[in-house]
């Protein structure tokens, strides 16, 4: 069967792209290996996702934000940045930035439920699930795609193939895409914790000698246990690889005690924790975000350090930019899979990749050196940043995903079948 677009990977990035394109006169195949209602579905589990204000705009313009908000989201109204053992702090405030929230925290399963409900209403999107990519070959005017769909072989052709299949991208491997990668030697330990004090919609980013430690306010979804309403947090604890097994092996009481020592009492006393999960951290980019007949989005295109919670937001901006490039090509009657069209996407996204990678990687490296003179400079820098509104505003805009050349969806504008970019 022939489609205009085949999206490999139906997780958050892939499903979002399909929905962003739903009003264009295009036929779309969305290929996902794991059923959405399966406990093994990695994209839509109970992990908390930090959504920047710009990402919320994209989802709202796509028409899925209200469904997410109804299921349960937590606003981030304040961000507190500090260093363990240091005197400097910087505070960002939604009121000062004249926004209702600097961002939001949403469980993956809440995002997934809203996206999959919306997909079910789209007549031009075929969801092929469970289906796995087995082979792909570029054939000049199309991509020839081989799948294992429900245990049977199936062939597709598409004018454009989009790789949205995550950090271990099969598409990337099959076509031999060149990547650049750096192992941080760090692992993110993820858990949900509860305190004896309400979170007050404050997010904390605390730098330690083993890496950043983030606490994000995360109330339970509407269908969850409301006993911890207002006192529940999503924890991202960056540890050195050699420390990870020990952290995972601690009892809950020992883990909470260790966390209290590392974080302090700004958020109150830690009372409870969920199970813990570990994710090795790397910095990775495909060298070319697009080529003839193919484009990369989300984690298939890049992986960055979770400091400042920029990962999914970067991927959602990929989605919004690619959707806009495709809509403009449709309006001009151009081949949506041609290199001439897809080069626009690659060139557009490169500055955002570089800026966001420099921002996150720079934070990690700046705070990884514990030399006393450098620590003093860092803390003086936090104090200076807090006292200089223009610099603080620039930091807030970067954190909210509102810097640079924004796609229409991130500006609250729907895609238009027009040649105006």
VENMO-V85124 format. One record per residue. N is the residue number from 1. PSI is psi in whole degrees, -180 to 180 (none if undefined). OMEGA is omega in radians with two decimals (none if undefined). NEAR is the number of other ideal C-beta (glycine too) atoms within 10 Angstrom. Layout:
# VENMO-V85124
N PSI OMEGA NEAR
N PSI OMEGA NEAR
This chain:
# VENMO-V85124
1 148 -3.10 12
2 133 3.10 12
3 160 2.98 23
4 -44 -3.09 20
5 135 2.97 26
6 121 3.13 27
7 116 3.13 29
8 113 -3.07 31
9 111 -3.10 27
10 25 3.07 32
11 -154 -3.03 27
12 -43 -3.13 23
13 -49 -3.10 29
14 -46 3.13 27
15 -38 3.12 29
16 -41 3.12 30
17 -44 3.13 30
18 -44 -3.14 28
19 -36 3.12 24
20 -28 -3.08 27
21 3 -2.94 27
22 -27 -3.09 20
23 0 3.11 16
24 153 -3.13 19
25 66 -3.08 9
26 145 3.01 19
27 134 -2.99 16
28 131 2.98 24
29 127 3.10 24
30 114 -3.00 26
31 121 -3.12 27
32 135 -3.05 24
33 -32 -3.02 22
34 127 3.12 17
35 143 -3.07 12
36 -27 -3.11 20
37 10 -3.14 9
38 143 3.08 11
39 -18 -3.13 7
40 -2 -3.14 8
41 111 -3.03 19
42 -25 -3.02 12
43 -30 -2.98 24
44 52 3.11 24
45 -163 -3.03 13
46 5 3.09 16
47 144 -3.14 18
48 139 3.12 22
49 130 3.06 21
50 116 3.12 25
51 122 3.07 26
52 163 3.14 27
53 -37 3.11 24
54 -36 3.11 23
55 -38 3.08 29
56 -39 3.09 26
57 -43 3.14 24
58 -48 -3.11 28
59 -36 3.11 26
60 -44 -3.13 15
61 -32 3.09 20
62 -14 3.08 25
63 17 -3.12 16
64 -7 -3.07 22
65 -42 -3.10 20
66 -38 3.11 11
67 -37 3.08 16
68 -46 -3.12 23
69 -36 3.14 18
70 -28 3.14 12
71 -18 3.06 19
72 109 3.01 18
73 158 3.13 23
74 123 -3.13 25
75 142 2.96 19
76 110 -3.10 26
77 -20 -3.13 19
78 145 3.02 20
79 129 -3.11 23
80 120 -3.11 17
81 130 -3.13 22
82 174 3.08 20
83 135 3.12 19
84 127 3.14 15
85 7 -3.13 12
86 170 -3.08 17
87 -12 -3.07 12
88 145 3.04 19
89 154 2.98 16
90 138 -3.12 20
91 130 3.03 15
92 143 -3.03 23
93 133 -3.12 14
94 -38 -3.13 20
95 -43 3.13 9
96 -32 -3.14 14
97 0 3.10 18
98 42 3.04 6
99 158 3.13 16
100 -28 3.10 12
101 147 3.06 20
102 -22 -3.14 23
103 -173 -3.12 27
104 154 3.04 25
105 127 -3.05 25
106 134 3.06 27
107 145 -3.13 26
108 -36 -3.11 19
109 -26 3.06 19
110 -45 3.07 24
111 -46 -3.11 25
112 -43 -3.12 21
113 -42 3.14 19
114 -42 -3.12 25
115 -45 -3.09 26
116 -35 3.05 16
117 -42 -3.14 12
118 -38 3.12 19
119 -36 -3.10 19
120 -18 -3.12 9
121 1 -3.02 10
122 115 -3.08 16
123 -21 -3.11 7
124 8 3.13 16
125 119 3.05 23
126 118 3.09 17
127 116 3.11 18
128 103 -2.99 21
129 130 -0.01 18
130 134 3.14 16
131 138 -3.13 22
132 140 3.07 17
133 130 3.12 23
134 -28 3.14 14
135 153 3.07 13
136 141 3.12 23
137 131 3.10 12
138 127 -3.02 15
139 43 3.08 10
140 -78 -3.08 7
141 2 -3.11 12
142 168 2.99 20
143 127 3.06 26
144 123 -2.96 15
145 130 3.08 23
146 131 -3.12 16
147 156 2.83 22
148 105 -3.02 15
149 110 -3.10 17
150 30 3.13 10
151 -5 3.14 7
152 149 3.11 8
153 141 3.13 10
154 141 -3.13 15
155 140 3.07 12
156 156 2.92 23
157 143 3.13 16
158 142 3.08 26
159 -28 3.14 19
160 130 3.04 27
161 126 3.11 28
162 123 3.08 33
163 110 3.09 30
164 32 -2.98 33
165 32 2.89 28
166 -175 -3.04 23
167 -29 3.09 16
168 51 -2.98 9
169 121 3.05 23
170 -38 3.10 19
171 -46 -3.11 22
172 -41 -3.13 21
173 -44 -3.05 12
174 -35 -3.12 17
175 -3 3.12 17
176 40 -3.12 7
177 136 3.10 19
178 132 3.13 9
179 157 3.01 17
180 131 -3.03 10
181 142 3.07 9
182 124 3.10 14
183 124 -3.12 11
184 -16 -3.03 19
185 23 -3.12 13
186 157 3.11 22
187 138 3.06 23
188 121 3.05 22
189 121 -3.02 20
190 137 3.07 18
191 167 2.96 22
192 129 -3.10 21
193 162 3.11 24
194 147 -3.14 21
195 171 3.12 22
196 7 -3.08 11
197 139 3.11 14
198 147 -3.09 14
199 -21 3.10 24
200 22 3.14 10
201 33 3.10 18
202 134 2.99 18
203 137 -3.13 28
204 135 2.96 21
205 111 -3.06 22
206 121 -3.11 22
207 134 3.13 24
208 175 -3.09 18
209 -13 3.10 14
210 -3 -3.12 17
211 173 -3.10 24
212 149 3.09 24
213 119 -3.07 21
214 139 3.00 22
215 121 -3.12 24
216 131 3.12 25
217 130 -3.00 25
218 87 3.10 29
219 151 3.14 21
220 150 3.07 17
221 167 -3.06 20
222 -28 -3.13 12
223 14 -3.11 11
224 -172 -3.13 17
225 114 -3.09 9
226 7 -3.11 13
227 -28 -3.10 9
228 17 -3.12 18
229 126 3.09 11
230 -10 -3.10 15
231 19 -3.03 19
232 140 -3.07 26
233 150 2.93 27
234 127 -3.09 25
235 132 2.97 24
236 106 -3.06 22
237 111 3.12 28
238 122 -3.14 22
239 159 3.01 22
240 149 -3.09 13
241 -39 -3.09 14
242 -17 -3.12 10
243 -11 -2.95 16
244 -48 -3.10 19
245 -39 3.13 11
246 -44 3.14 11
247 -40 -3.13 18
248 -28 -3.10 16
249 -14 -3.13 10
250 149 2.97 15
251 165 3.14 9
252 -43 -3.12 15
253 -42 3.13 9
254 -39 3.13 12
255 -45 3.14 21
256 -38 3.11 20
257 -42 3.11 13
258 -40 3.11 15
259 -41 3.12 21
260 -39 3.12 15
261 -39 -3.10 9
262 -37 -3.01 15
263 -31 -3.04 21
264 -161 -2.98 13
265 16 -3.14 10
266 -36 -3.12 14
267 0 -3.09 23
268 -164 3.14 15
269 131 3.13 11
270 127 -3.03 22
271 -38 -3.03 13
272 156 3.06 15
273 150 3.02 19
274 -174 2.97 15
275 159 -3.08 10
276 146 3.10 18
277 149 -3.06 12
278 139 -3.13 16
279 113 3.10 15
280 146 -3.03 13
281 131 3.08 22
282 160 2.94 15
283 119 -3.06 17
284 140 3.04 17
285 142 2.88 20
286 141 -3.07 20
287 -29 3.09 8
288 118 -3.11 17
289 -11 3.12 27
290 153 3.03 27
291 -177 3.12 17
292 121 3.06 17
293 2 -3.08 25
294 143 3.04 24
295 148 3.13 30
296 138 3.06 30
297 158 3.05 31
298 -147 -3.07 29
299 -18 3.03 26
300 -25 -3.13 29
301 -31 -3.01 28
302 151 2.97 25
303 132 -3.14 22
304 168 3.11 23
305 142 -3.10 25
306 -4 3.09 22
307 133 -3.13 24
308 3 2.99 24
309 47 -3.03 24
310 -10 -2.96 22
311 -64 -3.10 21
312 -32 3.13 23
313 -39 3.08 25
314 -42 3.12 26
315 -36 3.13 27
316 -31 3.04 30
317 -33 2.98 28
318 -50 -3.10 30
319 -49 -3.09 28
320 -40 -3.13 28
321 -45 -3.13 25
322 -41 3.11 31
323 -40 -3.13 26
324 -41 3.10 23
325 -42 3.13 24
326 -43 -3.11 28
327 -38 3.11 24
328 -39 3.11 20
329 -40 3.10 22
330 -43 -3.12 20
331 -34 -3.11 16
332 -1 -3.12 11
333 27 -3.10 7
334 161 3.09 14
335 113 -3.03 15
336 -17 3.14 23
337 4 -3.10 26
338 153 3.11 15
339 -35 -3.14 14
340 -38 3.12 10
341 -48 -3.03 21
342 -22 3.06 25
343 -35 3.10 16
344 -42 3.11 19
345 -49 -3.10 22
346 -44 -3.14 21
347 -39 3.13 12
348 -43 -3.02 21
349 -25 -3.03 26
350 -47 -3.14 13
351 -37 3.12 12
352 -43 3.07 19
353 -51 -3.05 19
354 -42 -3.13 11
355 -44 -3.10 14
356 -40 3.10 22
357 -42 3.12 20
358 -39 3.13 10
359 -52 -3.08 18
360 -46 -3.13 21
361 -38 3.11 16
362 -41 3.09 12
363 -46 -3.11 17
364 -45 -3.07 21
365 -37 3.13 11
366 -37 -3.06 13
367 8 3.14 21
368 -10 -3.13 17
369 122 -3.03 11
370 20 3.08 10
371 131 -3.07 8
372 -44 3.13 7
373 -40 -3.14 8
374 -37 3.12 13
375 -40 3.10 19
376 -44 3.13 13
377 -41 -3.14 12
378 -45 -3.10 17
379 -37 3.03 17
380 -36 3.10 13
381 -40 3.09 14
382 -42 3.12 19
383 -43 -3.13 15
384 -41 3.12 13
385 -41 -3.13 19
386 -27 -3.08 16
387 -6 -3.08 10
388 95 -3.08 13
389 -41 -3.13 11
390 -43 3.12 7
391 -40 3.13 14
392 -37 3.10 19
393 -41 3.11 13
394 -43 3.09 13
395 -43 -3.14 18
396 -43 3.14 21
397 -40 3.10 15
398 -44 -3.13 17
399 -33 -3.13 27
400 -3 3.14 23
401 35 -3.06 25
402 17 3.08 17
403 157 3.03 17
404 -167 -3.11 15
405 103 -3.04 12
406 140 3.02 20
407 161 3.14 26
408 -43 -3.09 20
409 -34 3.13 26
410 -14 3.07 25
411 5 -3.12 13
412 18 -3.10 11
413 133 3.13 13
414 156 3.05 12
415 143 3.08 23
416 143 3.06 13
417 85 -3.04 12
418 158 3.10 12
419 -2 -3.11 13
420 117 3.11 7
421 none none 13
